[in-house]
Amino acid sequence: MGRKQGPSADRKLQAVLSLLRKEEPAAKIARRYGVSDASLYRWRDEFLAGGKAALNGKKKTGPDQETRMLQKEIEERDRVIGEMTIANRILKKIQDGLL
């Protein structure tokens, strides 16, 4: 059996905002969203930490940016490997006296 899927990010956001607005007691909000009080408070802490980082000017690299960055690294490595392969072939031909 697979692991139970947790609440979506939107659902977590709704729960955290309800908690921050103090619309209801935390226990009641947690019960409504089917999670423990501890999970609700952890979501709140993660939400606030993310907001603090954003206000400090720290940018997270998104999946698209990270993918592009890794793709560029791969392309550069492929280029270097290609150059080294050509150099090795030339050196082997020189060693074998073919050039």
C-alpha positions as CSV (number, residue, x, y, z in Angstrom):
1,M,0.0,0.0,0.0
2,G,1.2,3.5,-0.7
3,R,1.6,6.3,1.7
4,K,-1.5,8.5,2.4
5,Q,-1.4,11.7,0.4
6,G,-1.3,14.8,2.6
7,P,-3.2,18.0,2.2
8,S,-2.4,20.2,-0.8
9,A,-0.4,23.3,-0.5
10,D,-3.5,25.4,-0.9
11,R,-5.3,23.5,1.9
12,K,-2.3,24.0,4.2
13,L,-2.3,27.7,3.4
14,Q,-6.0,28.0,4.2
15,A,-5.4,26.2,7.6
16,V,-2.3,28.4,8.4
17,L,-4.2,31.6,7.5
18,S,-7.1,30.5,9.7
19,L,-4.7,29.9,12.5
20,L,-2.9,33.3,12.1
21,R,-6.2,35.1,11.9
22,K,-7.3,33.4,15.1
23,E,-10.6,32.5,13.5
24,E,-11.0,29.5,15.8
25,P,-8.9,27.6,18.4
26,A,-5.9,25.7,16.8
27,A,-7.4,22.4,17.9
28,K,-10.6,23.1,16.0
29,I,-8.8,24.2,12.9
30,A,-6.6,21.1,13.0
31,R,-9.6,18.8,13.4
32,R,-11.4,20.6,10.5
33,Y,-8.3,19.9,8.2
34,G,-7.8,16.4,9.6
35,V,-4.3,17.0,11.0
36,S,-2.7,17.2,14.4
37,D,-2.1,20.4,16.3
38,A,1.6,19.8,15.9
39,S,1.3,19.6,12.1
40,L,-0.7,22.8,12.0
41,Y,1.9,24.6,14.1
42,R,4.8,23.2,11.9
43,W,3.0,24.5,8.8
44,R,2.7,27.9,10.4
45,D,6.4,27.9,11.3
46,E,7.4,26.9,7.8
47,F,5.1,29.5,6.3
48,L,6.5,32.3,8.5
49,A,10.1,31.2,7.8
50,G,9.5,31.3,4.1
51,G,8.0,34.8,4.4
52,K,10.9,36.0,6.4
53,A,13.4,34.7,3.9
54,A,11.5,36.4,1.1
55,L,11.5,39.7,3.0
56,N,15.3,39.3,3.6
57,G,15.7,39.2,-0.2
58,K,16.7,35.5,-0.3
59,K,15.3,34.0,-3.5
60,K,14.7,30.3,-3.8
61,T,15.6,28.8,-7.1
62,G,12.5,27.3,-8.7
63,P,12.4,24.0,-10.3
64,D,12.6,25.6,-13.8
65,Q,15.7,27.7,-12.9
66,E,17.4,24.7,-11.3
67,T,16.7,22.5,-14.3
68,R,18.1,25.1,-16.7
69,M,21.2,25.5,-14.5
70,L,21.8,21.8,-14.3
71,Q,21.2,21.5,-18.1
72,K,23.9,24.1,-18.7
73,E,26.3,22.2,-16.5
74,I,25.6,19.0,-18.4
75,E,26.1,20.7,-21.7
76,E,29.5,22.2,-20.6
77,R,30.6,18.8,-19.3
78,D,29.6,17.1,-22.6
79,R,31.6,19.8,-24.5
80,V,34.7,19.2,-22.4
81,I,34.3,15.4,-22.7
82,G,34.0,15.7,-26.5
83,E,37.2,17.8,-26.6
84,M,39.1,15.4,-24.4
85,T,37.9,12.5,-26.6
86,I,39.2,14.2,-29.8
87,A,42.5,14.9,-28.0
88,N,42.9,11.3,-26.9
89,R,42.2,10.0,-30.4
90,I,44.9,12.4,-31.9
91,L,47.4,11.3,-29.2
92,K,46.7,7.6,-29.9
93,K,47.3,8.2,-33.6
94,I,50.5,10.0,-32.9
95,Q,51.6,7.2,-30.6
96,D,50.8,4.6,-33.2
97,G,52.7,6.6,-35.8
98,L,49.7,7.2,-38.0
99,L,50.2,11.0,-38.0
